[in-house]
Amino acid sequence: MTDLGDFGEFSADGDGDSGVSDGGTADTARADRARASESAGDAEAGTGTAEDSFESTAAEPRGEDVGIGAICVSQGLRIAEDSDDTTLRAYITRGNRSSIRIGSYLLAPYPDGGRGASTGETLFCRITGLEYAQQYHADDATEIHARRAMRTDGIEEADYKFVANLEPVAILYDDDGELERRMTDRVPKPQTVIREADDTEAIKTGLKMPDDGVFLGHLSVGGEKVRTAASPPTIDYRLKDDYEAGDPLVFRHTLVAGGTGSGKTHGAKNVLRQYLADERRYPMEDGREVGPAVVQFDPQDEYAQMHDDNPDLDDEFARRLERERIAYGGVDDTTAFIPKVGSSSYAAGHHRAEQVEFTIPFSMVHENPWLVAGSGLNDNQYGALVSVLLPRFREQYGADATYDEFTRFLDDPALREELDESGRVHEATFDAVRRRVLGFGHVFDQDARPITDLVHEFVRPGGLTVVPTYHINDTRATETIVLALSSLLIDQKLSNDPTYDRIKETPLVLGMDEAHNFLTDADSVQAGKVIKKFTEAAKQGRKERLGLFLITQDPQDIHDAVFKQINTTIVLNLGDEDAIKSVNIPSNLESKVPYMEKGQMVVYSPDNSEPVELIGLSKCLTRHGRD
């Protein structure tokens, strides 16, 4: 019976208890309190009789609780092929409710052996929803309930049911001493005790996470690391990096997407550092095992710092990294290749990496004419450039002729008249091509060594090459340099008769920050040629040991043809709805992206694991940030 004595001071109009007028309710309540007081007094005085007393009964079951609750069937218990038809719920006991979070992983053992008495099958599942429900039929949307809540601290958990909706992920079973997983094909028994998954092997098996590979971060739920009883208590997440279970995922391409301040560059450096570990090797067709070369395009001039140690990485943190087999420290073999563009100068007081200045020779345009096409040429004009003008120029001036010679070639009025009269290139088309290819005088053939003479130094097994472009103020020049170098690497990788064996015979990770600026879905000749080249590179990457490592804050701007070839997507905080939709991660993780703190990430890599939430390392494994 509800005691309303606490609310006696409240009248119908809020002026105190003198205004009670609802059929004697106050008198009845006072009488009830008087009888209760009288009974209590009798009990204390010892005047009660045996007939008047009640024997108390223990409500708590004997023994100790095991687990956090039990499977319940009050609203059905069903496992179906269609996840929408699955009904799996668990009642969570009072003492465990505060620690339960959406996304937590649970285990529900089957009481029998399943397919064999020794299999020990267990359902591995994930919490997808939490709710309180009334324990008894009552209406708590009342003034009395609200006032009582306002005057007390906390709630009486016994008055409510706390129920978790569960999503079955897999069934775990023992196969000759090895823990294996299979699809969920059995319904658990009612009243099966559930417990939080706190075993590293069970969680990794349930989520299909590999034990070895490239470290990305630690498994988390709701921004908190998943803890186990093991040492270390965290669960490391790694990308497959051997040929035992398919191709290494580095050669199936990676996308890192995150907004400003999300920890995108910090996280990218930590991943690239793992690819530059001393023990990282990939087998080549000739039987050699070779460390990968990493070439990173760097628009903000941040990656050359990977040459240096992080001064904030203390001994204790280093020991933790060693225990978890995470490579750390500066990469000695780091070289900054500085593009020479006009009068621009590069300042490098923020890192100690070696610097090599280079230029793009105009001879590279013969293989990739779109480098001087820009975004202004239409198909007809581009055809005139490729089919008539460049071949004629090469024939007259030679394959190593310079950009200045090409502009003088186009300035010849006799050539313009001859091509127009012969019907090969209309004079208006000729003039349009000439206008579009002007303005590259500060890009090609500058006072530095051509990159084609530096290939052996540019691509180094186990080495990091950084190409900073922050010092270049001309966007058109930056695009030309990045695309020229990318094309050189991709063309040689995909060629059956390469000019530079060093590129062909070295595993290569091609990193591109602000990739949306170069791989965009634009309606131009240049964009079409670029997308075609990178799409082909992505398709052939596994065979040729070429991996794309794309970094962007605008993933929605990357062309679909390239995006579809990405196998591993790492998503940090993104605030733009279109950007979040474009990364194609499961909806349950998609909703978390705008709320993730710095370093939190979602990893969607279908060939590596179930979609998961991670927390990256709090410290960068190399130097990061300018003093």
C-alpha positions as CSV (number, residue, x, y, z in Angstrom):
1,M,0.0,0.0,0.0
2,T,1.4,3.4,-1.0
3,D,2.0,5.7,2.0
4,L,1.0,9.3,1.0
5,G,2.0,10.8,4.2
6,D,5.0,12.5,2.6
7,F,2.6,14.5,0.4
8,G,0.1,15.5,3.1
9,E,1.3,19.1,2.9
10,F,0.2,19.5,-0.7
11,S,-3.5,20.4,-1.2
12,A,-5.4,20.5,-4.4
13,D,-4.5,24.1,-4.9
14,G,-1.0,23.9,-3.4
15,D,-1.9,25.9,-0.2
16,G,-1.2,23.1,2.4
17,D,-3.1,20.1,3.8
18,S,-6.0,22.1,5.1
19,G,-7.7,22.0,1.7
20,V,-8.1,18.2,1.4
21,S,-11.6,17.5,0.1
22,D,-11.5,14.2,-1.9
23,G,-13.9,12.0,-0.1
24,G,-12.0,11.5,3.2
25,T,-8.8,10.4,1.6
26,A,-6.8,12.3,4.1
27,D,-8.8,10.8,7.0
28,T,-8.3,7.4,5.7
29,A,-4.5,7.9,5.3
30,R,-4.3,9.2,8.8
31,A,-6.2,6.2,10.1
32,D,-3.9,3.9,8.3
33,R,-0.8,5.6,9.8
34,A,-2.4,5.4,13.2
35,R,-3.0,1.6,12.9
36,A,0.5,1.1,11.6
37,S,1.9,3.1,14.5
38,E,-0.2,1.1,17.0
39,S,0.9,-2.2,15.5
40,A,4.5,-1.2,15.7
41,G,4.1,-0.1,19.3
42,D,2.5,-3.5,20.2
43,A,5.3,-5.3,18.6
44,E,7.9,-3.3,20.6
45,A,5.9,-3.8,23.8
46,G,5.7,-7.6,23.2
47,T,1.9,-7.5,23.4
48,G,1.2,-9.1,20.0
49,T,-0.2,-12.6,19.8
50,A,1.0,-15.4,17.6
51,E,-2.0,-14.9,15.4
52,D,-1.2,-11.3,14.9
53,S,2.5,-11.8,13.8
54,F,3.8,-12.6,10.4
55,E,6.8,-14.8,9.6
56,S,9.3,-13.0,7.3
57,T,10.4,-14.9,4.2
58,A,13.8,-14.4,2.6
59,A,13.3,-12.9,-0.9
60,E,16.9,-13.4,-2.0
61,P,17.9,-16.8,-3.4
62,R,20.7,-18.6,-1.7
63,G,24.2,-18.7,-3.1
64,E,26.2,-16.1,-5.1
65,D,25.2,-14.5,-8.4
66,V,27.0,-15.7,-11.5
67,G,26.8,-13.4,-14.5
68,I,24.8,-10.2,-15.0
69,G,21.3,-11.6,-15.7
70,A,19.4,-14.2,-17.7
71,I,17.7,-14.7,-21.0
72,C,14.0,-14.0,-20.7
73,V,11.0,-15.1,-22.8
74,S,8.3,-12.6,-21.6
75,Q,8.3,-11.0,-25.1
76,G,9.4,-14.1,-27.0
77,L,12.7,-15.8,-27.7
78,R,13.5,-16.3,-31.3
79,I,16.6,-16.6,-33.6
80,A,15.9,-16.1,-37.3
81,E,17.8,-15.7,-40.5
82,D,16.4,-12.3,-40.9
83,S,17.7,-10.1,-38.1
84,D,14.5,-8.2,-38.0
85,D,12.6,-11.3,-37.0
86,T,15.1,-12.2,-34.2
87,T,13.8,-11.6,-30.6
88,L,16.5,-12.0,-28.0
89,R,16.3,-10.2,-24.6
90,A,17.9,-10.5,-21.2
91,Y,16.8,-9.4,-17.8
92,I,19.7,-7.6,-16.0
93,T,19.9,-7.8,-12.2
94,R,19.9,-4.8,-10.0
95,G,23.6,-4.8,-9.1
96,N,24.8,-5.0,-12.7
97,R,22.6,-2.3,-14.3
98,S,24.9,0.7,-13.9
99,S,27.8,-1.0,-15.7
100,I,25.9,-2.1,-18.8
101,R,26.3,-0.2,-22.0
102,I,24.9,-0.4,-25.5
103,G,27.5,-2.2,-27.6
104,S,28.8,-4.4,-24.8
105,Y,29.6,-8.0,-25.7
106,L,27.9,-10.9,-23.8
107,L,28.2,-14.7,-23.6
108,A,25.3,-17.1,-23.2
109,P,26.3,-20.8,-22.9
110,Y,24.2,-23.5,-24.3
111,P,23.4,-26.1,-21.6
112,D,24.2,-29.1,-23.8
113,G,27.2,-29.8,-26.0
114,G,25.5,-28.7,-29.2
115,R,26.9,-30.8,-32.1
116,G,28.9,-32.9,-29.7
117,A,29.2,-33.1,-25.9
118,S,32.7,-31.7,-26.0
119,T,32.0,-28.6,-28.1
120,G,30.9,-26.4,-25.2
121,E,28.9,-24.0,-27.5
122,T,28.3,-20.4,-26.4
123,L,26.3,-17.7,-28.0
124,F,28.4,-14.5,-28.5
125,C,26.1,-11.5,-28.7
126,R,26.0,-7.7,-28.5
127,I,23.7,-5.3,-26.6
128,T,21.7,-3.2,-29.0
129,G,19.2,-1.6,-26.7
130,L,18.5,-1.0,-23.0
131,E,15.2,-0.2,-21.4
132,Y,13.4,0.1,-18.0
133,A,9.9,-1.4,-17.7
134,Q,7.4,-1.4,-14.9
135,Q,7.8,-4.4,-12.6
136,Y,4.2,-4.1,-11.6
137,H,1.2,-2.6,-13.3
138,A,1.1,1.1,-12.3
139,D,0.9,4.5,-13.6
140,D,3.9,6.6,-12.6
141,A,2.9,9.6,-14.7
142,T,1.3,11.3,-11.7
143,E,1.9,14.3,-9.5
144,I,2.6,12.1,-6.5
145,H,5.3,10.0,-8.3
146,A,6.9,13.0,-9.7
147,R,7.0,14.9,-6.3
148,R,8.3,11.8,-4.6
149,A,11.1,11.5,-7.2
150,M,12.0,15.2,-6.7
151,R,12.4,14.6,-2.9
152,T,14.4,11.5,-3.0
153,D,17.9,10.5,-4.2
154,G,17.9,7.7,-6.8
155,I,15.2,5.1,-7.6
156,E,14.2,1.9,-6.1
157,E,15.5,-0.6,-8.7
158,A,13.3,-3.3,-7.3
159,D,10.3,-1.5,-8.7
160,Y,11.5,-1.8,-12.3
161,K,12.7,-4.4,-14.8
162,F,15.9,-3.6,-16.7
163,V,16.0,-5.4,-20.1
164,A,18.6,-5.6,-22.7
165,N,18.0,-6.3,-26.4
166,L,20.7,-8.6,-27.8
167,E,22.0,-9.1,-31.3
168,P,23.4,-12.6,-31.9
169,V,26.8,-12.3,-33.5
170,A,28.2,-15.8,-33.7
171,I,28.3,-19.2,-31.9
172,L,31.6,-20.1,-30.4
173,Y,32.6,-23.7,-30.0
174,D,35.7,-25.8,-29.3
175,D,37.2,-27.7,-32.2
176,D,40.0,-29.9,-30.9
177,G,41.3,-27.3,-28.5
178,E,40.8,-24.3,-30.9
179,L,38.0,-21.9,-30.4
180,E,36.1,-21.4,-33.6
181,R,33.0,-19.4,-34.7
182,R,30.1,-20.1,-36.9
183,M,26.8,-18.3,-37.8
184,T,24.1,-18.3,-35.2
185,D,21.8,-21.3,-35.9
186,R,20.5,-22.2,-32.4
187,V,18.2,-20.5,-30.0
188,P,19.5,-20.2,-26.4
189,K,17.5,-21.8,-23.6
190,P,15.2,-19.6,-21.4
191,Q,16.7,-18.5,-18.1
192,T,20.2,-19.0,-19.5
193,V,22.6,-17.0,-17.4
194,I,24.5,-14.4,-19.4
195,R,27.8,-12.8,-18.5
196,E,30.0,-10.1,-19.9
197,A,32.6,-11.3,-22.3
198,D,35.9,-10.8,-20.5
199,D,38.1,-13.3,-22.3
200,T,40.4,-12.0,-25.1
201,E,40.2,-15.2,-27.1
202,A,36.4,-15.4,-26.9
203,I,36.0,-11.7,-28.0
204,K,38.5,-11.9,-30.8
205,T,37.0,-15.1,-32.1
206,G,33.5,-13.8,-31.8
207,L,34.4,-10.6,-33.7
208,K,36.6,-12.5,-36.2
209,M,39.6,-10.4,-35.2
210,P,43.0,-11.7,-36.2
211,D,45.7,-12.2,-33.5
212,D,48.5,-10.8,-35.6
213,G,49.0,-8.0,-38.1
214,V,49.1,-4.2,-38.3
215,F,48.1,-2.6,-35.0
216,L,45.3,0.0,-35.3
217,G,44.0,0.5,-31.8
218,H,42.2,-1.1,-28.8
219,L,38.7,-2.5,-28.9
220,S,36.2,-0.2,-27.2
221,V,32.5,0.3,-26.4
222,G,31.0,3.7,-26.0
223,G,34.4,5.4,-25.8
224,E,35.7,3.1,-23.1
225,K,38.3,0.3,-23.7
226,V,37.0,-3.2,-23.3
227,R,38.7,-4.8,-20.3
228,T,39.5,-8.4,-19.8
229,A,41.1,-10.5,-17.0
230,A,44.2,-11.0,-19.1
231,S,47.5,-9.0,-19.1
232,P,47.4,-6.6,-20.7
233,P,43.7,-6.1,-20.0
234,T,43.0,-4.4,-23.3
235,I,42.2,-6.1,-26.6
236,D,44.4,-5.1,-29.6
237,Y,42.9,-4.8,-33.0
238,R,45.1,-5.7,-36.0
239,L,44.8,-5.9,-39.8
240,K,45.7,-9.1,-41.5
241,D,49.1,-8.8,-43.0
242,D,50.1,-12.2,-44.3
243,Y,49.1,-14.5,-47.2
244,E,47.8,-17.4,-45.0
245,A,44.2,-16.1,-45.1
246,G,44.3,-14.1,-48.3
247,D,46.2,-11.1,-49.4
248,P,47.6,-8.6,-46.8
249,L,45.0,-5.9,-46.4
250,V,47.5,-3.2,-47.0
251,F,47.3,-4.1,-50.7
252,R,43.5,-4.0,-50.6
253,H,43.7,-0.4,-49.7
254,T,42.8,1.8,-46.7
255,L,40.8,5.0,-46.2
256,V,41.2,7.2,-43.2
257,A,38.4,9.7,-42.8
258,G,38.1,12.3,-40.1
259,G,37.3,16.0,-39.6
260,T,39.6,18.7,-38.3
261,G,40.8,17.9,-34.7
262,S,39.7,14.3,-34.9
263,G,43.2,12.9,-34.6
264,K,43.3,11.9,-38.3
265,T,47.0,12.7,-38.9
266,H,48.1,11.3,-35.5
267,G,46.3,8.0,-36.2
268,A,47.6,7.8,-39.8
269,K,51.2,8.3,-38.6
270,N,50.7,5.5,-36.1
271,V,49.4,3.1,-38.8
272,L,52.2,4.0,-41.3
273,R,54.7,3.5,-38.5
274,Q,53.6,-0.2,-38.3
275,Y,54.2,-0.7,-42.0
276,L,57.7,0.6,-41.5
277,A,58.6,-1.8,-38.7
278,D,61.9,-3.6,-39.2
279,E,60.2,-7.0,-39.2
280,R,57.6,-6.1,-41.9
281,R,58.3,-8.1,-45.0
282,Y,56.3,-9.2,-48.0
283,P,57.3,-12.1,-50.4
284,M,57.9,-11.2,-54.0
285,E,57.6,-13.3,-57.1
286,D,61.3,-14.0,-57.3
287,G,61.3,-15.5,-53.7
288,R,62.7,-12.4,-51.9
289,E,61.0,-11.0,-48.9
290,V,61.2,-7.2,-49.1
291,G,60.1,-4.4,-46.7
292,P,57.6,-2.0,-48.1
293,A,58.4,1.5,-49.3
294,V,56.0,4.2,-48.2
295,V,55.6,7.3,-50.3
296,Q,53.4,9.9,-48.5
297,F,52.1,13.1,-50.2
298,D,51.9,15.7,-47.5
299,P,50.0,19.0,-48.1
300,Q,50.4,20.2,-44.5
301,D,54.1,19.2,-44.0
302,E,53.6,16.9,-41.0
303,Y,54.8,13.5,-42.0
304,A,58.5,14.2,-42.4
305,Q,58.5,14.4,-38.6
306,M,58.2,10.6,-38.5
307,H,62.0,10.7,-38.8
308,D,62.2,11.8,-35.2
309,D,61.3,10.2,-31.9
310,N,58.4,11.6,-29.9
311,P,59.9,13.3,-26.8
312,D,56.6,12.8,-24.9
313,L,56.8,9.0,-25.3
314,D,58.2,8.0,-21.8
315,D,59.8,4.7,-20.8
316,E,56.7,3.3,-19.2
317,F,54.6,3.9,-22.3
318,A,57.4,2.4,-24.4
319,R,57.4,-0.8,-22.3
320,R,53.6,-1.2,-22.9
321,L,54.2,-0.8,-26.6
322,E,56.8,-3.5,-26.6
323,R,54.6,-5.9,-24.6
324,E,51.9,-5.4,-27.2
325,R,54.3,-5.8,-30.2
326,I,53.7,-2.2,-31.4
327,A,56.5,-0.6,-33.4
328,Y,57.4,2.9,-32.2
329,G,60.2,5.5,-32.5
330,G,61.4,7.7,-35.4
331,V,62.1,6.1,-38.8
332,D,65.7,6.8,-39.5
333,D,65.2,6.1,-43.2
334,T,63.0,9.1,-43.9
335,T,63.7,11.5,-46.7
336,A,61.7,14.6,-47.6
337,F,61.6,15.0,-51.4
338,I,61.1,18.7,-52.0
339,P,59.5,19.8,-55.3
340,K,61.2,22.8,-56.8
341,V,58.5,25.2,-57.9
342,G,59.4,28.6,-59.2
343,S,60.9,30.8,-56.4
344,S,59.1,29.0,-53.6
345,S,61.3,27.9,-50.7
346,Y,60.9,25.1,-48.1
347,A,61.7,25.6,-44.4
348,A,62.3,22.4,-42.4
349,G,63.0,23.5,-38.8
350,H,60.4,21.1,-37.5
351,H,62.1,17.9,-38.5
352,R,65.6,16.4,-39.0
353,A,64.8,14.3,-42.1
354,E,67.2,14.4,-45.1
355,Q,66.0,16.7,-47.8
356,V,66.3,16.1,-51.6
357,E,65.1,18.7,-54.1
358,F,63.7,17.6,-57.4
359,T,61.8,18.7,-60.4
360,I,59.3,17.2,-62.8
361,P,60.7,16.8,-66.3
362,F,58.4,17.7,-69.2
363,S,59.3,14.4,-70.7
364,M,56.8,12.7,-68.3
365,V,54.0,14.5,-70.1
366,H,54.5,12.3,-73.2
367,E,53.3,9.3,-71.1
368,N,50.6,11.3,-69.3
369,P,49.4,14.2,-71.5
370,W,46.7,15.1,-69.0
371,L,49.3,16.6,-66.7
372,V,49.2,19.7,-68.8
373,A,45.6,19.4,-69.8
374,G,44.3,20.9,-66.6
375,S,40.5,21.0,-66.1
376,G,39.8,23.2,-69.0
377,L,40.2,21.0,-72.1
378,N,37.3,19.3,-73.6
379,D,37.5,15.9,-75.4
380,N,38.1,17.5,-78.8
381,Q,40.9,19.7,-77.5
382,Y,42.5,16.9,-75.5
383,G,42.4,14.7,-78.6
384,A,44.3,17.4,-80.6
385,L,46.9,17.6,-77.8
386,V,47.5,13.9,-77.5
387,S,47.1,12.8,-81.1
388,V,48.7,15.7,-83.0
389,L,50.6,18.3,-81.0
390,L,52.6,16.2,-78.6
391,P,53.7,13.6,-81.1
392,R,54.7,16.3,-83.6
393,F,56.6,18.1,-80.9
394,R,58.4,14.9,-79.8
395,E,59.3,14.2,-83.4
396,Q,60.9,17.6,-83.9
397,Y,62.5,18.3,-80.6
398,G,63.1,14.8,-79.1
399,A,61.8,12.9,-76.1
400,D,63.8,14.9,-73.6
401,A,62.7,18.4,-74.8
402,T,61.6,20.9,-72.2
403,Y,58.4,22.7,-71.4
404,D,59.9,26.0,-72.6
405,E,60.6,24.4,-76.0
406,F,57.0,23.1,-76.1
407,T,55.6,26.6,-75.6
408,R,57.8,28.0,-78.4
409,F,56.6,25.1,-80.5
410,L,53.0,26.2,-80.0
411,D,53.9,29.9,-80.6
412,D,54.8,29.1,-84.3
413,P,52.0,30.7,-86.5
414,A,53.1,28.5,-89.4
415,L,52.3,25.4,-87.5
416,R,48.9,26.7,-86.5
417,E,48.1,27.5,-90.2
418,E,49.4,24.2,-91.5
419,L,47.3,22.1,-89.1
420,D,44.2,24.2,-89.8
421,E,44.5,24.0,-93.6
422,S,45.2,20.3,-93.4
423,G,42.0,19.8,-91.3
424,R,43.9,18.1,-88.5
425,V,43.5,20.8,-85.8
426,H,41.1,23.7,-86.3
427,E,42.6,27.0,-85.5
428,A,40.2,27.7,-82.6
429,T,41.0,24.3,-81.1
430,F,44.7,25.1,-81.5
431,D,44.3,28.4,-79.7
432,A,42.3,26.8,-76.9
433,V,45.0,24.1,-76.3
434,R,47.7,26.7,-76.3
435,R,46.0,28.8,-73.7
436,R,45.3,25.9,-71.4
437,V,48.9,24.5,-71.4
438,L,50.5,27.8,-70.6
439,G,51.2,28.6,-67.0
440,F,53.3,25.6,-66.1
441,G,56.7,27.3,-66.6
442,H,57.3,27.2,-62.8
443,V,56.5,23.5,-62.5
444,F,58.5,21.7,-65.2
445,D,62.2,21.5,-65.7
446,Q,63.3,23.6,-62.7
447,D,66.8,24.0,-61.4
448,A,66.9,20.6,-59.6
449,R,67.5,17.0,-60.5
450,P,64.7,15.3,-62.4
451,I,62.7,12.8,-60.4
452,T,63.3,10.3,-63.1
453,D,67.0,10.4,-62.2
454,L,66.2,9.8,-58.5
455,V,63.9,6.8,-58.6
456,H,66.4,4.6,-56.7
457,E,66.4,7.1,-53.9
458,F,62.7,7.9,-54.1
459,V,61.5,4.3,-53.6
460,R,63.5,2.5,-50.8
461,P,62.5,-0.8,-49.3
462,G,61.7,-0.2,-45.6
463,G,62.0,3.6,-46.1
464,L,59.6,6.5,-45.9
465,T,59.5,9.2,-48.6
466,V,57.6,12.3,-47.9
467,V,56.6,14.8,-50.6
468,P,55.6,18.1,-48.8
469,T,53.6,20.6,-50.9
470,Y,52.7,23.1,-48.1
471,H,55.3,25.6,-49.5
472,I,53.6,25.7,-52.9
473,N,51.0,28.4,-53.2
474,D,49.7,27.4,-56.6
475,T,47.0,24.7,-56.4
476,R,47.4,23.8,-60.1
477,A,51.1,23.2,-59.6
478,T,50.5,21.1,-56.5
479,E,48.0,18.9,-58.4
480,T,50.5,18.5,-61.3
481,I,53.3,17.4,-59.0
482,V,51.2,14.9,-56.9
483,L,49.6,13.4,-60.0
484,A,52.9,13.2,-61.9
485,L,54.6,11.3,-59.1
486,S,51.6,9.1,-58.5
487,S,51.4,8.2,-62.2
488,L,55.1,7.4,-62.3
489,L,54.7,4.9,-59.4
490,I,51.4,3.4,-60.7
491,D,52.5,3.1,-64.3
492,Q,55.7,1.3,-63.3
493,K,53.9,-1.0,-60.9
494,L,51.3,-2.1,-63.5
495,S,53.7,-2.3,-66.4
496,N,54.8,-5.6,-67.9
497,D,57.9,-3.9,-69.2
498,P,58.8,-1.3,-66.6
499,T,61.5,1.3,-67.1
500,Y,62.4,1.3,-63.4
501,D,62.7,-2.2,-61.9
502,R,63.2,-0.6,-58.5
503,I,59.5,0.4,-58.4
504,K,58.2,-2.8,-59.9
505,E,60.2,-5.0,-57.5
506,T,59.4,-3.2,-54.2
507,P,56.1,-3.5,-52.2
508,L,54.7,0.0,-52.2
509,V,52.3,1.9,-49.9
510,L,51.1,5.1,-51.7
511,G,49.8,7.5,-49.1
512,M,47.8,10.6,-50.1
513,D,46.6,13.1,-47.6
514,E,43.7,15.3,-48.6
515,A,42.9,12.7,-51.3
516,H,39.6,14.4,-52.1
517,N,41.5,17.1,-53.9
518,F,43.0,14.6,-56.4
519,L,40.5,11.8,-56.7
520,T,37.3,13.9,-57.0
521,D,34.3,13.1,-59.1
522,A,34.8,16.0,-61.5
523,D,33.6,16.4,-65.1
524,S,36.9,17.0,-66.8
525,V,39.3,15.2,-69.0
526,Q,42.1,15.3,-66.4
527,A,39.8,14.0,-63.6
528,G,38.6,11.2,-65.8
529,K,42.1,10.1,-66.6
530,V,43.2,10.3,-63.0
531,I,40.3,8.3,-61.7
532,K,40.8,5.6,-64.4
533,K,44.5,5.3,-63.4
534,F,43.8,5.0,-59.7
535,T,40.9,2.6,-60.2
536,E,43.1,0.3,-62.2
537,A,45.9,0.6,-59.6
538,A,43.4,-0.3,-56.9
539,K,42.1,-3.3,-58.8
540,Q,45.6,-4.6,-59.5
541,G,47.1,-3.7,-56.1
542,R,46.9,-7.2,-54.6
543,K,48.8,-8.8,-57.5
544,E,51.4,-6.0,-57.8
545,R,51.8,-5.3,-54.1
546,L,50.6,-1.8,-54.3
547,G,48.5,-0.4,-51.5
548,L,46.6,2.9,-51.5
549,F,46.5,4.7,-48.1
550,L,44.0,7.6,-48.6
551,I,43.4,10.2,-46.0
552,T,40.6,12.7,-46.2
553,Q,38.1,14.9,-44.3
554,D,35.7,14.9,-47.3
555,P,35.2,11.2,-48.2
556,Q,32.0,12.1,-50.1
557,D,34.2,13.8,-52.7
558,I,36.2,10.8,-53.6
559,H,35.1,9.1,-56.8
560,D,32.9,6.0,-56.4
561,A,35.1,3.9,-58.7
562,V,38.1,4.4,-56.3
563,F,35.9,4.1,-53.2
564,K,34.5,0.8,-54.1
565,Q,38.0,-0.7,-54.2
566,I,38.7,0.3,-50.6
567,N,38.6,-2.7,-48.2
568,T,39.4,-1.1,-44.9
569,T,37.7,2.1,-43.8
570,I,38.8,3.9,-40.6
571,V,36.4,6.6,-39.6
572,L,37.1,9.2,-36.9
573,N,34.9,12.1,-35.9
574,L,33.0,13.6,-38.8
575,G,30.4,16.3,-38.4
576,D,29.1,16.5,-41.9
577,E,26.0,14.2,-42.5
578,D,26.9,13.7,-46.2
579,A,30.5,12.7,-45.3
580,I,29.2,10.2,-42.7
581,K,26.7,8.6,-45.1
582,S,29.4,8.3,-47.8
583,V,31.7,6.0,-45.8
584,N,29.1,3.2,-45.8
585,I,29.6,1.9,-42.3
586,P,26.8,0.0,-40.5
587,S,24.0,2.3,-39.1
588,N,24.7,1.3,-35.5
589,L,28.2,2.7,-35.8
590,E,27.3,5.5,-38.1
591,S,25.2,7.1,-35.3
592,K,28.3,7.3,-33.0
593,V,30.6,9.1,-35.5
594,P,29.5,12.7,-34.7
595,Y,30.0,12.1,-31.0
596,M,33.4,10.4,-31.0
597,E,36.2,12.1,-29.1
598,K,39.7,12.6,-30.5
599,G,41.3,9.3,-31.3
600,Q,38.1,7.3,-31.2
601,M,37.4,5.5,-34.5
602,V,35.1,3.0,-36.2
603,V,36.8,0.3,-38.4
604,Y,34.9,-1.3,-41.1
605,S,36.9,-4.0,-42.8
606,P,34.7,-6.9,-43.8
607,D,37.6,-9.2,-44.7
608,N,39.2,-8.7,-41.4
609,S,36.5,-8.6,-38.7
610,E,33.0,-7.6,-37.7
611,P,32.6,-3.7,-37.7
612,V,34.1,-2.5,-34.4
613,E,34.7,0.6,-32.4
614,L,38.3,1.4,-31.4
615,I,40.4,3.8,-29.4
616,G,43.7,4.7,-30.9
617,L,46.9,5.3,-28.9
618,S,46.9,8.4,-26.8
619,K,50.5,9.3,-27.9
620,C,51.9,9.4,-31.4
621,L,54.6,6.8,-32.0
622,T,56.8,9.3,-33.7
623,R,57.2,13.1,-33.4
624,H,53.9,14.9,-34.1
625,G,53.0,18.6,-33.9
626,R,55.2,21.7,-34.2
627,D,56.9,23.1,-31.1
